[in-house]
Amino acid sequence: MSISPPLTSSSAPNKPLSVSSTFYYGSHTSSGANVVFRSMDSVLFHVNSDDLASASSTAFHAQISKPEACSHLDEVIDIPDNSDVLSIILCVLYDVPCGGRSPPFKNLEKAIDRMAAYGVIPKAHILPSTHIHALLLSHAFEEPLMLYTLAAHYVLDDLAMSTSAHLLSLSLSDITGDISTRMGPIYMKRLMNLHMQRTELLKRLLIQPPETHQPTRMCGYAEQKKVSGSWMVIAASLAWSAGPDFQTDGIQMAFSVLGDGLICERCCVCLDVRVKDVLVQWSSAKRTI
């Protein structure tokens, strides 16, 4: 934050106030600022009422009852949130990057939760093409459950869908009652279905043994039946631990042991074809809600 010249206000006359490094006078608009917000931690934000109205007809409408009253910047409008929260909300409305360091997820979550207090509807502004969508998605790896829950709560479908791919390793039992309530039944069911469908698909893929080949003098039906039996033993072991995030290299490694013990070249080919088919289908399986 930079320091502004002294600016008077009814509650703190002649007190120097810090100014937002993102929303200072003349930033983001060619027509200048005609509204000044002051956060709870005494940071000033210079914005333009027409810009806010263009972004949302209801944004800060209750706070700016008479925009012309601030036309000379001789008064400030107090906002009952800290500068981190207010900055994020304004960045969303202006669709600009949050200046400086990327805000921690808890600040983003709090800001989105506070949007309604200022007439801002999250679903109308958090869209795939916006800066805030990209910023939120950058937290998907470290905070996947909290991000998915936030997206679900505000019906941010694109964000929830993208985030769900990072929840494949989640144990559904780790979802607390509070989280499931905030998430809501629709997105909770979609997440559960994703987990169950992927797990069942993997089991179906594993249960099918390799194709057999025409019997030869060295490898008849009896020998090939042993190969199928060995496949099923390995498949059963994998299926027992199978989950929606099961890795392809684990599948390949498990069946490579079977291949190492085969003498028949045709059996090796059949095994290789089957393993590759499993890997291709599993790799291309749906990973999002």
Secondary structure, 3 states (H helix, E strand, C coil): CEECCCCCCCCCCCCCCEECCCCCCCCCCCCCCCEEEECCCCEEEEECHHHHHHHCCCCCCCCCCCHHHHCCCCCCEECCCCHHHHHHHHHHHHCCCCCCCCCCHHHHHHHHHHHHHHCCCHHHHCCCCCHHHHHHHCCCCCCHHHHHHHHHHCCCHHHHHHHHHHHCCCCHHHCCHHHHHHHCHHHHHHHHHHHHHHHHHHHHHHHCCCCCCCCCCCCCHHHHHHHHHHHHHHHHHHHHHCCCCCCHHHHHHHHHHHHHCCCCHHHHHHHHHHHHHHHHHHHCCCCCC
